Amino acid sequence: MTDNQAERSIRPAVLGRKNHHGSRSKRGTEVAALLYSLIGTCRMLAVSPTEYLLAAATVAIESPGEVLLPHEFKRQKR
């Protein structure tokens, strides 16, 4: 047994952190973690992260306080 799949799944987050030298604030770290989580979930669900983030931003602008999650977005696209 190996952990290659687990290591490959966290690679983008590690490279991103390395490329932007971490976050300069606690809030920046929280936002980065949120975005990495949402994009990772989109990839697991075979949903385009770009399409999802655009739809989620549109929902947030049109209906403040409402949140569109990746699995809900996938269900809507069917």
N, C-alpha and C positions, 0 to 999 in steps of 0.2 A: 504494500500500500504506500502511496505517496500523497503528498499534499500539493502537487503541482496545480491542480485546478483551483484550490484556495489561494495559492500564491498568485496565480494569473488573475484572479478576480480582484485582488487588491492592488495590483500593479499600477493601474491608471491613477489611483488616489496617491500612491507613493510618488510616482513621477510628477504628478501635478504639484504636490507639496514641495518636492525638490526644485521644480522649475520656478515656482514663485516664492521660494525661500520661506515657506510657512506664512502664516497670517500675522499681521501686525497687532491684532486685537482679539479679544475673546469673541466678540461678535463676528468678526471676519472668519474665525475658525468655525463657528456655528453655522454660518451661511455656506461655507465651503462643504462642510459635512452634509448639510441638507441637500445641496445640489448634487454631490457625489452619490448620495443615497437615491435620489430621484432618478438620476441618469442610469445608475446601476439597475434599478427596478425596471425602468423602461427596457433596457437591454434584455433582462431576464424574461420579460413579457413579450419580446419581439415587437416593441412599439418604437417608432422613431422618436428619439429624445427631442429633436428639434420641433417636430409637430406637437408633441406633448407640451413642451415648455411654452410654445406660442399659444396653445389652447388654454393652458392653465393661467397664463398672464391675462388673456382676454377675459376669462371668467372672473378673475380677481378684480379687474378694472370695472367690468360691467356690474358685478355683484359683490361689493366689498364684504369681506368676512366669509365668503364662500370659497371652498377649496376643491380643486379637481385633482384627484389622485390618479396615478398611472393606470391602475386596474379599472377605474371608472371610465377613463378615456378610451381604453381598449374596448370596453363593453359598448360605448357610444358609437365607435367606428364600425361595428358589425352591421 
